[in-house]
Amino acid sequence: MPAARALLTRVTGALERAREVTDHPVLRALARAGLVAYGLLHLLIAWLAVQMARGINGVDADQTGALQTVADGPGGRVLLWAIGLGLLSLALWQAGEVLLWWRGLLHPEHRLRTAVVCAKCLAKAVVYAVFGVTGLLFAAGAGYEADERLQELTDDALEVPGGTFAVETVAVAVVAVGLYTLSRGVTGGFMRDIDLPAAPDRWEPVIEVVGRIGYLAKGVAFGLVGVLLWRAAASADVSTATGLDGAMTAMAGTGAGPWLLGGVAAGFAAFGLYALARARYPDRDPSS
C-alpha cells in the first residue's frame, strides 16, 4: 500500500506539471490562433459549397478543398504551416483538460461523469489534430483527396474477414457523432466552450444563434456521411463511401440541390463565425 500510494503521488505530481504546461500563456495563444484557423477553414468550406451550388465543376467542398484553396493563394505554404501548427497546439490545449479531470476516474461515484468529460475533451482534440496534420501535409506538398483516401480504406476493409461489419460499425459511429452534434445545436451545449463571463452580454445571443445554426448543419452533414458509408458497406460499392465533399455532391444531385447546398453553406459559415467567437473568448472546460 505505501508503495502504491507513493506511485500515485508521483503520477499525480507529473500530471499536474503537465497540466501547467498546457496552461502556459504561449500555448493558449497558439491554441487561440488554431481556433481562428479552424473557423476560417469552415468559412472556406461554406464558400466552396456555394460554388458547388452554382454548378461550378471540380470543387471539393471539404477540409482538403479548403486547404488547397489556401495553398493556391498568396503565401499559401506559409499559411498552411501556421494553420497546421496552430491546430495541433489547439489539440494539445484541449487534451490538457483531461489532466484536470482524471482524478475523478479513481472515485466510483464520479467515474462515469469524468469518463464522459474526458472523452469529449479527447474527441475534440482528435478532430483538431486531424485538421492540423492534414494542414501540415499540404504545407509539405503531400496533399491528398479525403474522399479518395476514404474509398481506398473502405475498399481495403471490405476485402478482409469481418470488414463489412467494421465499416458498418464506423458508419454507425459517424451517424452517432452527427446526432450528438445535432443535440449540441438543439440544447445549446456548445456555449460551455465560450468563456461567458468574459464575453459582452450583447454578443451572447448572437454567438448562440450562429452556434446553433452551425452545429445543426454539421450534424446533418455528419449524419449523411455515415449513411453513405453504411450504403457502401451494405452494397460493397465503395464509390458511395465518401466524406464531406461526397455528402455535398449527393445533395447537389437532388432536385433541391442548390437550396440544400446553400443551407449547408450558411450553416458552415455560421459555425466558422462561432469558432472565431470561441477564439476570442475560449473556454475548454466542457462541464462548466
Protein Blocks (a to p, Z undefined) as FASTA:
>chain_A
ZZmmmmmmmmmmmmmmmmmmmmpmklmmmmmmmmmmmmmmmmmmmmmmmmmmnopghiac
bfklmmmmmmmmghklmmmmmmmmmmmmmmmmmmmmmmmmmmmmmpmklmmmmmmmmmmm
mmmmmmmmmmmmmmmmmmnopaccfklmmmmmmmmmmmpghklmmmmmmmmmmmmmmmmm
mmmmmnommmmmpcfklpcfklmmmmmmmmmmmmmmmmmmmmmmmmmmmmmmmnopaklm
ccfklmmmmmmmpmklmmmmmmmmmmmmmmmmmmmmmmmmgcfbfkZZ
